[in-house]
C-alpha cells in the first residue's frame, strides 16, 4: 500500500518532470538506500518508470499516468527531453540547494509556470518562462535562470531586458555553470539593476556540481528514447 510520502515523491518527480534517485533522497532528507527502496516500490506499483539514458550513468524516474492520477497531480506525465536532460537536472540541483539555503521558501517549476501561463493567457502564448521561481518567505518572487551552455551576448541581453516588463519578479538570478561563461554574463548584467549573477560553485557543494550526460564519458553511447504513449500505458 502506498503511503502519503510515496505520493509526495510522485508529485515532486512530476512537478520537475524527472529526477534521479539521489535528488529524491536530498529533497526528502532520506538516506539514499531508503530512497532507492521507495522508488523501487513505486516502479513496481506502476506509479513511476525508471529510464537509464547512458551506460554507467544514473537513471531518471518519471511519473506514469497511473502515478499522476493516484497522486492527484495537476500536471500530466512529463516527456523525457534528451536534448535538455543535463540542463533540466541541473535546475533541480539548483532548486534543492536554494530551498535548503533560504528557509521558508517555495519553488515553482517551469512545468507549473507553463501551466499557469496557459490558464492566464491561453495555450501556446510563445513566451518562455524562467527555469524556475523561488518564492521568498514574504511572498515575493525571484526568477531563476540556469545557464549551462554558452549563449550569444545578444541573446543574453534580450533575455535580461525582457524581465523589465515582468513586474511580478523582484529579482532575476542567473546561475552560471562554468567560469568562462560567468564574466560575459556579469558584464551584461551590470546594465540591469534587477539581475544578480551567481556561479554554480556559490550555490552547489562540490559533490553536486556534476554532469548527468554520458556523452563526454562514454564514446558512442546512444540514449534510450522513451515514447510518450509508453508512459500513458503504465
FIKOLZA-1660 file (N, C-alpha, C; in steps of 0.1 Angstrom, whole numbers, plus 5000, padded with zeros to 4 digits):
% residues 234
   i   px   py   pz ch aa at
   1 5008 4988 5000  A  X  N
   1 5000 5000 5000  A  X CA
   1 5009 5012 5000  A  X  C
   2 5005 5022 4992  A  X  N
   2 5013 5034 4991  A  X CA
   2 5010 5044 5002  A  X  C
   3 5021 5050 5007  A  X  N
   3 5019 5059 5018  A  X CA
   3 5018 5074 5013  A  X  C
   4 5015 5083 5022  A  X  N
   4 5015 5097 5018  A  X CA
   4 5028 5102 5013  A  X  C
   5 5039 5097 5019  A  X  N
   5 5052 5101 5014  A  X CA
   5 5055 5096 5000  A  X  C
   6 5050 5084 4997  A  X  N
   6 5052 5078 4984  A  X CA
   6 5045 5087 4974  A  X  C
   7 5033 5092 4977  A  X  N
   7 5026 5101 4968  A  X CA
   7 5032 5114 4967  A  X  C
   8 5038 5119 4978  A  X  N
   8 5046 5132 4977  A  X CA
   8 5058 5130 4967  A  X  C
   9 5064 5119 4967  A  X  N
   9 5075 5117 4958  A  X CA
   9 5071 5117 4944  A  X  C
  10 5060 5110 4941  A  X  N
  10 5054 5110 4928  A  X CA
  10 5051 5125 4923  A  X  C
  11 5045 5132 4932  A  X  N
  11 5041 5146 4928  A  X CA
  11 5054 5155 4926  A  X  C
  12 5064 5153 4934  A  X  N
  12 5076 5161 4932  A  X CA
  12 5083 5157 4919  A  X  C
  13 5084 5144 4916  A  X  N
  13 5090 5139 4904  A  X CA
  13 5083 5146 4892  A  X  C
  14 5070 5146 4893  A  X  N
  14 5062 5151 4881  A  X CA
  14 5062 5166 4880  A  X  C
  15 5064 5173 4891  A  X  N
  15 5065 5187 4891  A  X CA
  15 5077 5191 4883  A  X  C
  16 5088 5185 4885  A  X  N
  16 5100 5188 4878  A  X CA
  16 5101 5181 4864  A  X  C
  17 5094 5170 4863  A  X  N
  17 5094 5162 4850  A  X CA
  17 5101 5149 4852  A  X  C
  18 5113 5149 4858  A  X  N
  18 5121 5137 4861  A  X CA
  18 5132 5141 4871  A  X  C
  19 5135 5131 4880  A  X  N
  19 5145 5132 4890  A  X CA
  19 5154 5120 4890  A  X  C
  20 5166 5121 4896  A  X  N
  20 5174 5110 4899  A  X CA
  20 5171 5105 4913  A  X  C
  21 5175 5093 4916  A  X  N
  21 5173 5088 4930  A  X CA
  21 5180 5097 4940  A  X  C
  22 5192 5101 4937  A  X  N
  22 5200 5109 4946  A  X CA
  22 5192 5123 4949  A  X  C
  23 5186 5128 4939  A  X  N
  23 5179 5141 4941  A  X CA
  23 5166 5138 4949  A  X  C
  24 5160 5127 4948  A  X  N
  24 5148 5124 4956  A  X CA
  24 5153 5123 4971  A  X  C
  25 5164 5116 4973  A  X  N
  25 5170 5115 4986  A  X CA
  25 5172 5128 4993  A  X  C
  26 5178 5137 4985  A  X  N
  26 5181 5151 4990  A  X CA
  26 5169 5159 4993  A  X  C
  27 5159 5158 4984  A  X  N
  27 5147 5165 4986  A  X CA
  27 5139 5162 4998  A  X  C
  28 5140 5149 5002  A  X  N
  28 5132 5144 5014  A  X CA
  28 5141 5141 5025  A  X  C
  29 5154 5145 5025  A  X  N
  29 5163 5142 5036  A  X CA
  29 5163 5127 5040  A  X  C
  30 5164 5119 5029  A  X  N
  30 5164 5104 5031  A  X CA
  30 5178 5099 5030  A  X  C
  31 5181 5087 5036  A  X  N
  31 5193 5080 5033  A  X CA
  31 5191 5075 5018  A  X  C
  32 5201 5075 5010  A  X  N
  32 5200 5070 4996  A  X CA
  32 5194 5056 4995  A  X  C
  33 5197 5047 5004  A  X  N
  33 5191 5034 5004  A  X CA
  33 5176 5034 5006  A  X  C
  34 5172 5042 5015  A  X  N
  34 5157 5044 5017  A  X CA
  34 5150 5049 5005  A  X  C
  35 5157 5059 4998  A  X  N
  35 5151 5065 4986  A  X CA
  35 5150 5054 4975  A  X  C
  36 5160 5046 4974  A  X  N
  36 5160 5036 4963  A  X CA
  36 5149 5026 4966  A  X  C
  37 5147 5022 4979  A  X  N
  37 5136 5013 4982  A  X CA
  37 5123 5018 4979  A  X  C
  38 5121 5031 4982  A  X  N
  38 5108 5037 4979  A  X CA
  38 5105 5038 4964  A  X  C
  39 5116 5042 4957  A  X  N
  39 5114 5044 4943  A  X CA
  39 5112 5030 4936  A  X  C
  40 5118 5020 4941  A  X  N
  40 5116 5006 4935  A  X CA
  40 5102 5002 4938  A  X  C
  41 5096 5005 4949  A  X  N
  41 5083 5002 4952  A  X CA
  41 5073 5009 4943  A  X  C
  42 5076 5022 4941  A  X  N
  42 5067 5030 4932  A  X CA
  42 5068 5025 4917  A  X  C
  43 5080 5020 4913  A  X  N
  43 5081 5014 4900  A  X CA
  43 5073 5002 4899  A  X  C
  44 5074 4993 4909  A  X  N
  44 5066 4981 4910  A  X CA
  44 5051 4984 4910  A  X  C
  45 5047 4995 4916  A  X  N
  45 5033 4999 4917  A  X CA
  45 5028 5006 4904  A  X  C
  46 5037 5007 4894  A  X  N
  46 5034 5013 4882  A  X CA
  46 5031 5028 4883  A  X  C
  47 5036 5034 4893  A  X  N
  47 5034 5049 4895  A  X CA
  47 5046 5057 4890  A  X  C
  48 5058 5051 4889  A  X  N
  48 5069 5057 4883  A  X CA
  48 5075 5047 4873  A  X  C
  49 5083 5052 4864  A  X  N
  49 5091 5044 4855  A  X CA
  49 5105 5049 4855  A  X  C
  50 5115 5040 4855  A  X  N
  50 5129 5044 4856  A  X CA
  50 5135 5042 4842  A  X  C
  51 5143 5051 4838  A  X  N
  51 5150 5050 4825  A  X CA
  51 5165 5054 4826  A  X  C
  52 5173 5045 4821  A  X  N
  52 5187 5048 4820  A  X CA
  52 5190 5054 4807  A  X  C
  53 5197 5065 4807  A  X  N
  53 5200 5072 4794  A  X CA
  53 5212 5068 4788  A  X  C
  54 5223 5066 4796  A  X  N
  54 5236 5062 4791  A  X CA
  54 5242 5051 4799  A  X  C
  55 5250 5042 4794  A  X  N
  55 5256 5032 4802  A  X CA
  55 5265 5038 4813  A  X  C
  56 5264 5033 4825  A  X  N
  56 5272 5038 4836  A  X CA
  56 5267 5051 4842  A  X  C
  57 5256 5056 4838  A  X  N
  57 5251 5069 4843  A  X CA
  57 5238 5066 4851  A  X  C
  58 5236 5075 4861  A  X  N
  58 5224 5074 4869  A  X CA
  58 5211 5075 4861  A  X  C
  59 5201 5066 4864  A  X  N
  59 5189 5067 4857  A  X CA
  59 5180 5078 4862  A  X  C
  60 5169 5081 4855  A  X  N
  60 5160 5091 4860  A  X CA
  60 5146 5084 4861  A  X  C
  61 5138 5090 4870  A  X  N
  61 5124 5085 4873  A  X CA
  61 5114 5095 4868  A  X  C
  62 5104 5090 4861  A  X  N
  62 5093 5098 4856  A  X CA
  62 5080 5092 4861  A  X  C
  63 5070 5101 4863  A  X  N
  63 5057 5096 4868  A  X CA
  63 5049 5091 4856  A  X  C
  64 5042 5080 4858  A  X  N
  64 5033 5075 4848  A  X CA
  64 5019 5081 4849  A  X  C
  65 5010 5078 4840  A  X  N
  65 4997 5083 4840  A  X CA
  65 4990 5078 4853  A  X  C
  66 4992 5066 4856  A  X  N
  66 4986 5060 4868  A  X CA
  66 4991 5067 4881  A  X  C
  67 5004 5070 4881  A  X  N
  67 5010 5077 4892  A  X CA
  67 5005 5091 4894  A  X  C
  68 5003 5099 4883  A  X  N
  68 4998 5112 4884  A  X CA
  68 4984 5112 4889  A  X  C
  69 4976 5102 4885  A  X  N
  69 4962 5102 4889  A  X CA
  69 4961 5098 4904  A  X  C
  70 4969 5088 4908  A  X  N
  70 4968 5084 4922  A  X CA
  70 4973 5096 4932  A  X  C
  71 4983 5103 4927  A  X  N
  71 4989 5114 4935  A  X CA
  71 4981 5127 4934  A  X  C
  72 4971 5127 4925  A  X  N
  72 4963 5139 4924  A  X CA
  72 4971 5151 4918  A  X  C
  73 4980 5148 4909  A  X  N
  73 4989 5158 4903  A  X CA
  73 4981 5166 4893  A  X  C
  74 4983 5179 4893  A  X  N
  74 4976 5188 4884  A  X CA
  74 4983 5188 4870  A  X  C
  75 4994 5181 4869  A  X  N
  75 5002 5181 4856  A  X CA
  75 5001 5166 4851  A  X  C
  76 5001 5165 4838  A  X  N
  76 5001 5152 4832  A  X CA
  76 5016 5147 4832  A  X  C
  77 5018 5134 4828  A  X  N
  77 5031 5128 4828  A  X CA
  77 5040 5137 4819  A  X  C
  78 5053 5138 4823  A  X  N
  78 5063 5146 4815  A  X CA
  78 5068 5138 4804  A  X  C
  79 5074 5144 4794  A  X  N
  79 5081 5138 4784  A  X CA
  79 5096 5139 4787  A  X  C
  80 5104 5129 4784  A  X  N
  80 5118 5129 4786  A  X CA
  80 5125 5137 4775  A  X  C
  81 5131 5148 4778  A  X  N
  81 5137 5157 4767  A  X CA
  81 5152 5154 4767  A  X  C
  82 5156 5146 4758  A  X  N
  82 5170 5142 4757  A  X CA
  82 5179 5154 4754  A  X  C
  83 5174 5163 4747  A  X  N
  83 5183 5175 4743  A  X CA
  83 5186 5184 4755  A  X  C
  84 5177 5183 4765  A  X  N
  84 5179 5193 4777  A  X CA
  84 5181 5185 4790  A  X  C
  85 5184 5172 4789  A  X  N
  85 5184 5164 4802  A  X CA
  85 5194 5170 4812  A  X  C
  86 5206 5174 4806  A  X  N
  86 5217 5179 4815  A  X CA
  86 5212 5192 4822  A  X  C
  87 5206 5201 4814  A  X  N
  87 5201 5214 4820  A  X CA
  87 5190 5211 4829  A  X  C
  88 5180 5203 4826  A  X  N
  88 5169 5201 4834  A  X CA
  88 5173 5195 4848  A  X  C
  89 5182 5186 4849  A  X  N
  89 5186 5180 4861  A  X CA
  89 5195 5190 4869  A  X  C
  90 5202 5199 4862  A  X  N
  90 5210 5209 4869  A  X CA
  90 5200 5219 4876  A  X  C
  91 5189 5222 4869  A  X  N
  91 5179 5231 4875  A  X CA
  91 5174 5225 4888  A  X  C
  92 5172 5212 4888  A  X  N
  92 5167 5205 4901  A  X CA
  92 5178 5207 4912  A  X  C
  93 5190 5205 4908  A  X  N
  93 5201 5207 4918  A  X CA
  93 5201 5221 4924  A  X  C
  94 5200 5231 4915  A  X  N
  94 5199 5245 4920  A  X CA
  94 5187 5247 4928  A  X  C
  95 5176 5242 4924  A  X  N
  95 5163 5244 4932  A  X CA
  95 5165 5238 4946  A  X  C
  96 5170 5226 4947  A  X  N
  96 5171 5220 4960  A  X CA
  96 5181 5227 4969  A  X  C
  97 5192 5232 4963  A  X  N
  97 5202 5240 4970  A  X CA
  97 5196 5253 4975  A  X  C
  98 5189 5260 4967  A  X  N
  98 5183 5273 4971  A  X CA
  98 5173 5271 4982  A  X  C
  99 5165 5261 4981  A  X  N
  99 5154 5258 4991  A  X CA
  99 5161 5255 5004  A  X  C
 100 5172 5248 5004  A  X  N
 100 5179 5244 5016  A  X CA
 100 5186 5257 5023  A  X  C
 101 5190 5266 5014  A  X  N
 101 5197 5278 5019  A  X CA
 101 5187 5288 5024  A  X  C
 102 5176 5290 5017  A  X  N
 102 5166 5300 5021  A  X CA
 102 5154 5294 5027  A  X  C
 103 5154 5293 5040  A  X  N
 103 5143 5286 5047  A  X CA
 103 5130 5293 5045  A  X  C
 104 5119 5285 5045  A  X  N
 104 5106 5291 5044  A  X CA
 104 5102 5296 5030  A  X  C
 105 5110 5290 5020  A  X  N
 105 5107 5294 5006  A  X CA
 105 5100 5282 4999  A  X  C
 106 5096 5285 4987  A  X  N
 106 5089 5275 4978  A  X CA
 106 5094 5277 4964  A  X  C
 107 5094 5266 4957  A  X  N
 107 5099 5266 4943  A  X CA
 107 5088 5263 4934  A  X  C
 108 5086 5271 4923  A  X  N
 108 5076 5269 4913  A  X CA
 108 5084 5264 4901  A  X  C
 109 5081 5252 4896  A  X  N
 109 5089 5246 4884  A  X CA
 109 5085 5252 4871  A  X  C
 110 5093 5250 4861  A  X  N
 110 5090 5255 4848  A  X CA
 110 5077 5249 4843  A  X  C
 111 5074 5236 4846  A  X  N
 111 5062 5230 4841  A  X CA
 111 5050 5236 4848  A  X  C
 112 5051 5240 4860  A  X  N
 112 5040 5247 4867  A  X CA
 112 5038 5261 4862  A  X  C
 113 5049 5268 4858  A  X  N
 113 5048 5281 4852  A  X CA
 113 5041 5281 4839  A  X  C
 114 5044 5270 4831  A  X  N
 114 5038 5269 4818  A  X CA
 114 5023 5266 4819  A  X  C
 115 5019 5258 4829  A  X  N
 115 5005 5256 4831  A  X CA
 115 4998 5268 4836  A  X  C
 116 5005 5276 4845  A  X  N
 116 4999 5289 4850  A  X CA
 116 4997 5299 4838  A  X  C
 117 5007 5300 4829  A  X  N
 117 5006 5309 4818  A  X CA
 117 4995 5304 4808  A  X  C
 118 4994 5291 4807  A  X  N
 118 4983 5286 4798  A  X CA
 118 4970 5290 4803  A  X  C
 119 4968 5289 4816  A  X  N
 119 4955 5292 4822  A  X CA
 119 4952 5307 4821  A  X  C
 120 4962 5316 4822  A  X  N
 120 4960 5330 4821  A  X CA
 120 4959 5336 4807  A  X  C
 121 4968 5331 4798  A  X  N
 121 4969 5337 4785  A  X CA
 121 4965 5328 4774  A  X  C
 122 4962 5315 4777  A  X  N
 122 4959 5306 4766  A  X CA
 122 4971 5297 4763  A  X  C
 123 4969 5285 4758  A  X  N
 123 4980 5276 4755  A  X CA
 123 4988 5282 4743  A  X  C
 124 5001 5281 4744  A  X  N
 124 5010 5285 4733  A  X CA
 124 5011 5300 4731  A  X  C
 125 5013 5307 4743  A  X  N
 125 5014 5321 4742  A  X CA
 125 5028 5325 4737  A  X  C
 126 5037 5315 4736  A  X  N
 126 5050 5317 4729  A  X CA
 126 5061 5323 4738  A  X  C
 127 5059 5327 4750  A  X  N
 127 5069 5333 4759  A  X CA
 127 5074 5322 4768  A  X  C
 128 5088 5321 4768  A  X  N
 128 5094 5311 4776  A  X CA
 128 5094 5316 4791  A  X  C
 129 5090 5307 4800  A  X  N
 129 5091 5311 4814  A  X CA
 129 5105 5309 4820  A  X  C
 130 5108 5314 4832  A  X  N
 130 5121 5311 4838  A  X CA
 130 5123 5296 4840  A  X  C
 131 5135 5292 4843  A  X  N
 131 5137 5278 4846  A  X CA
 131 5130 5274 4859  A  X  C
 132 5128 5284 4867  A  X  N
 132 5121 5282 4880  A  X CA
 132 5119 5295 4887  A  X  C
 133 5111 5295 4897  A  X  N
 133 5108 5307 4905  A  X CA
 133 5110 5303 4920  A  X  C
 134 5118 5311 4927  A  X  N
 134 5119 5309 4941  A  X CA
 134 5110 5319 4948  A  X  C
 135 5100 5314 4955  A  X  N
 135 5091 5323 4962  A  X CA
 135 5096 5325 4976  A  X  C
 136 5099 5337 4980  A  X  N
 136 5106 5340 4993  A  X CA
 136 5095 5340 5004  A  X  C
 137 5100 5341 5016  A  X  N
 137 5091 5340 5028  A  X CA
 137 5081 5351 5028  A  X  C
 138 5084 5363 5022  A  X  N
 138 5075 5374 5022  A  X CA
 138 5065 5374 5010  A  X  C
 139 5066 5363 5002  A  X  N
 139 5057 5362 4991  A  X CA
 139 5063 5367 4978  A  X  C
 140 5074 5375 4978  A  X  N
 140 5079 5380 4966  A  X CA
 140 5086 5369 4958  A  X  C
 141 5087 5371 4945  A  X  N
 141 5092 5361 4936  A  X CA
 141 5105 5364 4930  A  X  C
 142 5114 5355 4929  A  X  N
 142 5127 5356 4922  A  X CA
 142 5128 5346 4910  A  X  C
 143 5129 5352 4898  A  X  N
 143 5130 5343 4887  A  X CA
 143 5145 5337 4886  A  X  C
 144 5146 5325 4883  A  X  N
 144 5159 5318 4883  A  X CA
 144 5162 5313 4869  A  X  C
 145 5173 5316 4864  A  X  N
 145 5178 5311 4851  A  X CA
 145 5191 5303 4853  A  X  C
 146 5191 5291 4848  A  X  N
 146 5203 5283 4849  A  X CA
 146 5210 5282 4836  A  X  C
 147 5222 5287 4835  A  X  N
 147 5229 5288 4822  A  X CA
 147 5241 5278 4822  A  X  C
 148 5239 5267 4815  A  X  N
 148 5249 5256 4815  A  X CA
 148 5255 5255 4801  A  X  C
 149 5252 5264 4792  A  X  N
 149 5258 5264 4779  A  X CA
 149 5260 5278 4774  A  X  C
 150 5269 5281 4765  A  X  N
 150 5272 5294 4761  A  X CA
 150 5261 5300 4752  A  X  C
 151 5257 5312 4755  A  X  N
 151 5248 5319 4747  A  X CA
 151 5254 5332 4741  A  X  C
 152 5249 5337 4730  A  X  N
 152 5254 5349 4725  A  X CA
 152 5251 5361 4734  A  X  C
 153 5259 5372 4733  A  X  N
 153 5256 5384 4741  A  X CA
 153 5243 5390 4738  A  X  C
 154 5239 5389 4725  A  X  N
 154 5226 5395 4721  A  X CA
 154 5215 5387 4728  A  X  C
 155 5216 5374 4728  A  X  N
 155 5205 5366 4733  A  X CA
 155 5204 5368 4748  A  X  C
 156 5216 5369 4755  A  X  N
 156 5215 5371 4769  A  X CA
 156 5209 5385 4773  A  X  C
 157 5213 5395 4765  A  X  N
 157 5208 5408 4768  A  X CA
 157 5193 5409 4766  A  X  C
 158 5188 5402 4755  A  X  N
 158 5174 5402 4752  A  X CA
 158 5166 5395 4764  A  X  C
 159 5172 5384 4769  A  X  N
 159 5166 5377 4779  A  X CA
 159 5165 5385 4792  A  X  C
 160 5176 5392 4796  A  X  N
 160 5176 5400 4808  A  X CA
 160 5167 5412 4806  A  X  C
 161 5167 5419 4794  A  X  N
 161 5159 5430 4792  A  X CA
 161 5144 5427 4792  A  X  C
 162 5141 5414 4788  A  X  N
 162 5127 5410 4788  A  X CA
 162 5120 5410 4802  A  X  C
 163 5129 5409 4812  A  X  N
 163 5123 5408 4826  A  X CA
 163 5119 5422 4831  A  X  C
 164 5123 5433 4824  A  X  N
 164 5120 5446 4828  A  X CA
 164 5105 5448 4828  A  X  C
 165 5097 5441 4819  A  X  N
 165 5083 5443 4819  A  X CA
 165 5076 5432 4827  A  X  C
 166 5083 5423 4833  A  X  N
 166 5077 5413 4842  A  X CA
 166 5078 5417 4856  A  X  C
 167 5068 5425 4860  A  X  N
 167 5068 5432 4873  A  X CA
 167 5065 5422 4884  A  X  C
 168 5061 5410 4881  A  X  N
 168 5058 5400 4892  A  X CA
 168 5071 5395 4899  A  X  C
 169 5083 5398 4893  A  X  N
 169 5095 5393 4898  A  X CA
 169 5103 5404 4905  A  X  C
 170 5107 5401 4917  A  X  N
 170 5115 5411 4925  A  X CA
 170 5129 5412 4919  A  X  C
 171 5135 5400 4916  A  X  N
 171 5148 5400 4910  A  X CA
 171 5149 5388 4900  A  X  C
 172 5160 5388 4893  A  X  N
 172 5163 5377 4884  A  X CA
 172 5177 5372 4887  A  X  C
 173 5178 5359 4891  A  X  N
 173 5191 5353 4894  A  X CA
 173 5196 5344 4882  A  X  C
 174 5207 5347 4877  A  X  N
 174 5213 5339 4866  A  X CA
 174 5224 5330 4873  A  X  C
 175 5222 5317 4873  A  X  N
 175 5232 5308 4879  A  X CA
 175 5240 5303 4867  A  X  C
 176 5253 5305 4868  A  X  N
 176 5262 5302 4857  A  X CA
 176 5270 5290 4860  A  X  C
 177 5270 5280 4851  A  X  N
 177 5277 5268 4852  A  X CA
 177 5290 5269 4844  A  X  C
 178 5301 5272 4850  A  X  N
 178 5314 5274 4843  A  X CA
 178 5319 5288 4843  A  X  C
 179 5331 5289 4848  A  X  N
 179 5337 5303 4850  A  X CA
 179 5339 5311 4837  A  X  C
 180 5342 5304 4826  A  X  N
 180 5344 5311 4813  A  X CA
 180 5331 5318 4809  A  X  C
 181 5320 5313 4813  A  X  N
 181 5307 5319 4809  A  X CA
 181 5303 5331 4818  A  X  C
 182 5309 5330 4830  A  X  N
 182 5304 5340 4841  A  X CA
 182 5307 5354 4837  A  X  C
 183 5319 5357 4833  A  X  N
 183 5323 5371 4831  A  X CA
 183 5315 5378 4820  A  X  C
 184 5312 5372 4808  A  X  N
 184 5303 5379 4798  A  X CA
 184 5289 5381 4804  A  X  C
 185 5284 5372 4812  A  X  N
 185 5271 5374 4817  A  X CA
 185 5271 5385 4828  A  X  C
 186 5281 5385 4836  A  X  N
 186 5282 5396 4846  A  X CA
 186 5283 5410 4839  A  X  C
 187 5291 5411 4828  A  X  N
 187 5292 5423 4821  A  X CA
 187 5279 5428 4816  A  X  C
 188 5271 5420 4810  A  X  N
 188 5258 5424 4805  A  X CA
 188 5248 5427 4817  A  X  C
 189 5249 5419 4828  A  X  N
 189 5240 5421 4839  A  X CA
 189 5242 5434 4846  A  X  C
 190 5254 5440 4845  A  X  N
 190 5256 5453 4851  A  X CA
 190 5247 5464 4846  A  X  C
 191 5241 5462 4834  A  X  N
 191 5231 5472 4829  A  X CA
 191 5217 5471 4835  A  X  C
 192 5215 5460 4842  A  X  N
 192 5201 5458 4848  A  X CA
 192 5202 5456 4863  A  X  C
 193 5197 5466 4870  A  X  N
 193 5198 5465 4885  A  X CA
 193 5190 5454 4891  A  X  C
 194 5181 5448 4884  A  X  N
 194 5173 5437 4890  A  X CA
 194 5179 5423 4887  A  X  C
 195 5191 5422 4880  A  X  N
 195 5197 5410 4877  A  X CA
 195 5209 5407 4886  A  X  C
 196 5209 5395 4892  A  X  N
 196 5220 5391 4900  A  X CA
 196 5227 5378 4894  A  X  C
 197 5240 5378 4893  A  X  N
 197 5247 5367 4887  A  X CA
 197 5254 5359 4898  A  X  C
 198 5252 5346 4898  A  X  N
 198 5259 5337 4908  A  X CA
 198 5265 5326 4900  A  X  C
 199 5277 5322 4904  A  X  N
 199 5284 5310 4898  A  X CA
 199 5279 5297 4905  A  X  C
 200 5279 5286 4898  A  X  N
 200 5274 5274 4903  A  X CA
 200 5281 5270 4916  A  X  C
 201 5294 5273 4917  A  X  N
 201 5301 5269 4929  A  X CA
 201 5296 5277 4942  A  X  C
 202 5289 5288 4940  A  X  N
 202 5284 5296 4951  A  X CA
 202 5271 5290 4956  A  X  C
 203 5264 5282 4947  A  X  N
 203 5251 5276 4951  A  X CA
 203 5252 5261 4955  A  X  C
 204 5260 5254 4947  A  X  N
 204 5261 5239 4949  A  X CA
 204 5274 5235 4955  A  X  C
 205 5273 5226 4965  A  X  N
 205 5285 5220 4970  A  X CA
 205 5293 5212 4959  A  X  C
 206 5305 5210 4961  A  X  N
 206 5314 5204 4950  A  X CA
 206 5308 5191 4946  A  X  C
 207 5302 5183 4955  A  X  N
 207 5297 5170 4951  A  X CA
 207 5285 5171 4942  A  X  C
 208 5278 5183 4942  A  X  N
 208 5266 5184 4934  A  X CA
 208 5269 5191 4920  A  X  C
 209 5281 5195 4918  A  X  N
 209 5285 5201 4906  A  X CA
 209 5288 5191 4895  A  X  C
 210 5279 5182 4893  A  X  N
 210 5282 5170 4884  A  X CA
 210 5276 5172 4871  A  X  C
 211 5280 5163 4862  A  X  N
 211 5274 5162 4848  A  X CA
 211 5266 5150 4848  A  X  C
 212 5254 5151 4842  A  X  N
 212 5245 5139 4841  A  X CA
 212 5246 5132 4828  A  X  C
 213 5249 5139 4818  A  X  N
 213 5250 5133 4804  A  X CA
 213 5262 5125 4803  A  X  C
 214 5261 5113 4796  A  X  N
 214 5272 5104 4795  A  X CA
 214 5279 5106 4781  A  X  C
 215 5275 5117 4774  A  X  N
 215 5281 5119 4761  A  X CA
 215 5296 5121 4761  A  X  C
 216 5301 5127 4771  A  X  N
 216 5315 5130 4771  A  X CA
 216 5323 5119 4778  A  X  C
 217 5316 5110 4784  A  X  N
 217 5323 5099 4792  A  X CA
 217 5322 5086 4785  A  X  C
 218 5312 5083 4777  A  X  N
 218 5310 5070 4771  A  X CA
 218 5310 5072 4756  A  X  C
 219 5321 5071 4748  A  X  N
 219 5321 5073 4734  A  X CA
 219 5311 5064 4727  A  X  C
 220 5303 5070 4718  A  X  N
 220 5293 5062 4710  A  X CA
 220 5281 5058 4718  A  X  C
 221 5280 5062 4730  A  X  N
 221 5268 5058 4738  A  X CA
 221 5255 5064 4732  A  X  C
 222 5245 5055 4730  A  X  N
 222 5233 5060 4724  A  X CA
 222 5222 5060 4735  A  X  C
 223 5215 5072 4736  A  X  N
 223 5204 5072 4746  A  X CA
 223 5192 5064 4743  A  X  C
 224 5185 5059 4753  A  X  N
 224 5173 5052 4751  A  X CA
 224 5161 5062 4750  A  X  C
 225 5153 5061 4740  A  X  N
 225 5142 5071 4739  A  X CA
 225 5130 5065 4745  A  X  C
 226 5123 5073 4752  A  X  N
 226 5110 5069 4759  A  X CA
 226 5099 5075 4751  A  X  C
 227 5090 5067 4746  A  X  N
 227 5079 5072 4739  A  X CA
 227 5068 5077 4749  A  X  C
 228 5061 5088 4745  A  X  N
 228 5052 5094 4755  A  X CA
 228 5040 5084 4757  A  X  C
 229 5036 5077 4747  A  X  N
 229 5025 5067 4749  A  X CA
 229 5029 5056 4758  A  X  C
 230 5042 5053 4759  A  X  N
 230 5046 5042 4768  A  X CA
 230 5043 5046 4783  A  X  C
 231 5045 5059 4786  A  X  N
 231 5041 5063 4799  A  X CA
 231 5026 5063 4802  A  X  C
 232 5019 5066 4792  A  X  N
 232 5004 5066 4793  A  X CA
 232 4999 5052 4796  A  X  C
 233 5006 5042 4791  A  X  N
 233 5001 5028 4792  A  X CA
 233 5004 5023 4806  A  X  C
 234 5014 5028 4813  A  X  N
 234 5018 5023 4826  A  X CA
 234 5009 5027 4837  A  X  C
% end
